[in-house]
Amino acid sequence: LDLTNLQEEEIITFLKLHLIEGQKIRQKRKKGISEDESFNLRMQFLDHQKLLQEKFKLILDENQYKEWIARQKLRKENSEKRRNRIKKQ
């Protein structure tokens, strides 16, 4: 993405916090929880993902943001392809 030093520092700091929050959510979901609690955690996770996109939009310039979105889309597609291959085996 050709980040400046300031952009890189902001992203690293934010991603560290983002990963910690994501781990907390995943750990809660691993425990036996009710459907309502599971739904609330999924909504919390989606809110967290939206926050990630908004933060990146603020940190990156327009071209960098478009490239980041394209990379995220490609990453998601590749992940889905891997999951499908595993399911077929």
Secondary structure, 3 states (H helix, E strand, C coil): CCCCHHHHHHHHHHHHHHHHHHHHHHHHHHCCCCHHHHHHHHHHHHHHHHHHHHHHHHHCCHHHHHHHHHHHHHHHHHHHHHHHHHHHC
